Amino acid sequence: MLQVLWNGIFVGSFYALVALGYGMVYGVIRLLNFAHGDLYMVGAFVGFISLSALGVRTGGVGIPLLILTLVATMLVTGLLGVALERLAYRPLRGSSRLSLLITAVGASFALEYGVRIVAGADPQVYPVRFDLAALEVLGVRLSGQQLALIGFALALMVALHLLVSRTRRGRAMRAIALDPRASALMGIDVNAVVSQTFFIGSALAGAAGFMAGAYYGKIDFLMGFVIGLKAFTAAVIGGIGNIYGTMAGGILLGLVESVGTSVLGGQWRDVLTFGVLILFLSIRPTGLWGAPVAERA
């Protein structure tokens, strides 16, 4: 059971990274960006193309090169998120939420099949393999790959926490989340802050995609669809718009999947995920740590 719990925490860390982008964007402009999971997929392919361009073939690779590729992947996916916000969402910001939702779905398909045209429909094998020693603690096998990737994920989450809670830009994000009109009257550049929010959220999704590709070893142009829905589920569990609740929701979802599949079988993985989503939307739509939001008259 301890091994099952550890595996759930590991998978949940990927969900949490992707879900943070959902939470940040929704918290600032109340937009469910259903193209966010496809930025995870784009991050996996950007890392794949970068490593291939550097001449890396299937085998071991040094940590400095992995970190450099991770940073480049986050930069590219972050800029793609900014372009997506500027071209697809900003012109519709004053429109109905349904219009924005339909636009997000269209952007999702555009990213998926754009990558299909560029990279092809066949799955790609990631050109890296970790060669890190494993540890065993209380009978639980902690692979070096898992420890390294969870370390990266935790570092990114801590950096996001410090950005939102300790910096001037983070205060601006929180102010816009409370009242964008009053924030603009107080001199905050709302468009710039929203673009930066998209950059950060998209960069986190791209980082998760790169790490997933490096760990699992295979990527394809549809890999972001299911992970996007699961990240949305994690955000709903924690309280969408609540950054810390979203992180906890990702870990909790990973634990639910890991324990559930160990008991019922792997074929129940997605059933458990979306069953939890339906349960929370029916019983507690604000999530475990979310607060009810009242519309102003």
C-alpha positions in Angstrom: 0.0 0.0 0.0 2.9 2.4 0.7 4.2 1.8 -2.8 0.7 2.5 -4.2 0.5 5.7 -2.3 3.9 6.8 -3.5 2.9 6.1 -7.1 -0.2 8.2 -6.6 1.8 11.1 -5.3 4.1 10.9 -8.3 1.3 10.9 -10.8 -0.6 13.6 -8.8 2.4 15.9 -9.1 1.9 16.0 -12.9 -1.8 16.7 -12.5 -1.0 19.5 -10.0 1.4 21.2 -12.4 -1.1 21.2 -15.2 -4.0 22.1 -13.0 -2.2 25.2 -11.6 -2.5 26.8 -15.0 -6.2 26.2 -15.0 -6.5 27.6 -11.5 -4.4 30.7 -12.3 -6.3 31.6 -15.5 -9.7 31.0 -14.0 -8.8 32.9 -10.8 -7.8 36.0 -12.7 -10.3 36.2 -15.6 -12.8 33.4 -14.9 -12.0 31.5 -18.0 -11.9 27.7 -18.3 -9.1 27.3 -20.8 -9.8 23.9 -22.2 -6.8 24.3 -24.6 -4.5 24.1 -21.5 -4.0 20.3 -21.7 -2.8 20.7 -25.2 -0.1 23.1 -24.0 1.1 20.1 -22.0 1.2 18.1 -25.2 3.1 20.9 -27.0 5.6 21.0 -24.2 6.3 17.3 -24.6 6.9 17.8 -28.4 9.0 21.0 -27.9 11.3 19.0 -25.6 11.4 16.1 -28.0 12.3 18.4 -30.9 14.9 20.3 -28.8 16.7 17.1 -27.7 16.6 15.7 -31.2 18.1 18.9 -32.6 20.9 18.7 -30.1 21.7 15.2 -31.4 20.5 13.4 -28.3 19.7 9.8 -29.0 18.0 7.2 -26.9 20.2 6.8 -23.8 21.4 8.5 -20.7 21.6 12.3 -20.7 23.1 14.7 -18.2 21.0 16.7 -15.7 22.3 20.1 -16.9 21.1 19.4 -20.4 17.7 18.3 -19.1 17.4 21.5 -17.1 18.4 23.6 -20.1 15.8 21.8 -22.3 13.2 22.2 -19.5 13.7 25.9 -19.4 13.6 26.3 -23.2 10.4 24.2 -23.2 8.8 26.4 -20.6 9.8 29.6 -22.5 8.3 28.3 -25.8 5.0 27.0 -24.3 4.7 30.2 -22.2 5.0 32.4 -25.2 2.5 30.2 -27.0 0.0 30.7 -24.2 0.5 34.4 -24.4 -0.2 34.3 -28.2 -3.3 32.2 -27.5 -4.6 34.7 -25.0 -3.9 37.7 -27.3 -5.4 36.2 -30.5 -8.2 34.0 -29.2 -9.4 35.2 -25.8 -8.7 38.9 -25.4 -11.0 40.0 -28.3 -13.8 38.0 -26.6 -13.1 39.0 -23.0 -16.3 41.0 -22.7 -18.4 38.4 -24.4 -20.4 35.6 -22.8 -18.7 32.7 -21.1 -20.2 30.4 -23.7 -18.3 32.2 -26.5 -15.1 31.9 -24.6 -15.7 28.2 -23.9 -16.3 27.5 -27.6 -13.2 29.4 -28.5 -11.2 27.4 -26.0 -12.4 24.1 -27.5 -11.5 25.4 -31.0 -8.0 26.4 -29.8 -7.6 22.9 -28.4 -8.3 21.3 -31.7 -6.1 23.8 -33.5 -3.1 22.9 -31.3 -3.7 19.1 -31.5 -4.0 18.9 -35.2 -1.4 21.6 -35.8 1.1 19.4 -34.0 -0.2 16.4 -36.0 0.6 18.2 -39.2 4.1 19.1 -38.0 5.1 15.9 -36.2 2.9 13.3 -37.7 0.2 11.1 -36.2 2.5 8.3 -35.1 3.7 8.2 -31.4 7.2 9.4 -30.9 9.8 7.8 -28.7 11.5 10.3 -26.4 15.3 10.4 -26.9 16.3 10.3 -23.3 16.6 7.7 -20.6 17.4 8.5 -16.9 20.2 6.5 -15.3 19.7 7.4 -11.7 20.0 5.1 -8.7 16.9 3.9 -6.8 16.3 4.1 -3.1 14.2 1.8 -0.9 12.5 3.3 2.2 10.2 1.2 4.4 9.8 -1.3 1.5 8.9 1.4 -1.0 11.0 1.7 -4.1 11.7 5.3 -4.9 13.3 5.4 -8.3 15.8 8.1 -9.1 13.7 9.2 -12.0 10.6 9.8 -9.8 12.6 11.6 -7.2 14.2 13.9 -9.8 10.9 14.7 -11.5 9.0 15.3 -8.2 11.9 17.6 -7.1 11.5 19.6 -10.3 7.7 19.8 -9.8 8.0 20.9 -6.2 10.6 23.6 -7.1 8.2 25.0 -9.7 5.3 25.0 -7.3 7.3 26.7 -4.6 8.5 29.3 -7.1 4.9 30.0 -8.1 3.9 30.3 -4.4 6.6 32.9 -3.9 5.6 34.8 -7.0 2.0 35.0 -6.1 2.4 35.8 -2.4 5.6 37.8 -2.2 6.0 39.9 -5.4 4.3 43.0 -6.7 3.2 41.1 -9.8 1.5 38.5 -7.6 -0.4 41.2 -5.7 -1.6 42.6 -9.1 -2.8 39.1 -10.1 -4.7 38.8 -6.8 -6.2 42.3 -7.2 -7.5 41.6 -10.7 -9.0 38.4 -9.5 -11.0 40.4 -6.9 -12.0 43.3 -9.1 -10.5 43.9 -12.6 -12.2 47.2 -13.1 -11.1 48.7 -9.8 -7.6 47.3 -10.5 -7.5 49.2 -13.8 -8.6 52.4 -12.1 -5.8 52.0 -9.6 -3.2 51.9 -12.4 -2.7 48.2 -12.9 -2.2 47.1 -16.5 -4.8 44.4 -16.7 -3.9 43.1 -20.1 -0.2 42.8 -19.2 -1.0 40.9 -16.0 -3.4 38.6 -17.8 -0.7 37.8 -20.4 1.8 37.1 -17.7 -0.7 34.8 -16.0 -1.1 32.9 -19.2 2.7 32.7 -19.7 3.2 31.3 -16.2 0.3 28.8 -16.4 1.3 27.6 -19.9 5.0 27.3 -18.9 4.0 25.0 -16.0 1.9 22.9 -18.3 4.8 22.7 -20.8 7.2 21.6 -18.0 4.8 18.9 -17.0 4.6 17.7 -20.6 8.4 17.6 -21.0 8.8 15.7 -17.7 6.1 13.2 -18.6 7.6 12.5 -22.0 11.1 12.0 -20.4 9.6 9.6 -17.8 7.1 7.6 -19.8 9.2 7.6 -23.0 6.4 8.0 -25.6 4.3 11.0 -26.8 1.6 11.7 -29.3 -0.5 14.6 -30.5 -3.6 13.5 -28.4 -1.8 13.1 -25.1 -3.0 16.4 -23.8 -6.7 15.7 -24.1 -7.2 13.3 -21.1 -4.5 15.0 -19.0 -6.3 18.3 -19.5 -9.6 16.9 -18.3 -7.9 15.3 -15.3 -6.2 18.6 -14.5 -9.6 20.3 -14.6 -10.9 17.6 -12.2 -8.0 18.3 -9.9 -8.7 22.0 -10.0 -12.4 21.3 -9.2 -11.5 19.0 -6.3 -9.2 21.6 -4.7 -11.4 24.6 -5.5 -10.8 26.1 -9.0 -9.1 29.5 -8.7 -7.4 28.5 -5.4 -3.8 27.9 -6.2 -3.0 25.9 -3.1 -6.2 23.9 -3.2 -5.4 23.1 -6.8 -2.0 21.7 -5.9 -3.6 19.5 -3.2 -6.4 18.5 -5.6 -3.8 17.2 -8.1 -2.1 15.1 -5.4 -5.4 13.8 -4.1 -6.6 12.8 -7.6 -3.4 10.9 -8.2 -3.9 9.0 -4.9 -7.5 8.2 -5.8 -6.4 6.8 -9.2 -3.5 4.8 -7.7 -5.5 3.2 -4.9 -8.5 2.7 -7.0 -6.7 0.9 -9.9 -4.7 -1.2 -7.4 -8.1 -2.5 -6.1 -10.3 -2.5 -9.2 -7.8 -2.7 -12.0 -6.3 -0.3 -14.5 -9.3 -0.2 -16.7 -11.1 1.8 -14.0 -8.6 4.7 -14.0 -10.6 7.2 -16.1 -13.9 6.0 -14.6 -12.7 6.9 -11.1 -11.4 10.3 -12.2 -14.5 11.5 -13.9 -16.7 9.8 -11.3 -14.9 12.0 -8.7 -15.5 15.0 -11.0 -19.2 14.4 -11.2 -19.4 13.8 -7.4 -17.8 17.1 -6.6 -19.8 19.1 -9.2 -23.0 17.6 -7.7 -22.2 17.8 -4.0 -19.5 20.5 -3.6 -18.9 22.4 -6.8 -16.6 25.0 -5.0 -14.2 22.2 -4.1 -12.6 21.3 -0.8 -10.8 24.6 -0.4 -12.9 26.9 -2.6 -15.2 29.6 -1.4 -18.6 30.4 -2.9 -18.5 33.4 -5.3 -21.5 35.7 -5.3 -22.3 37.7 -8.4 -22.5 41.4 -7.9 -25.7 43.2 -8.7 
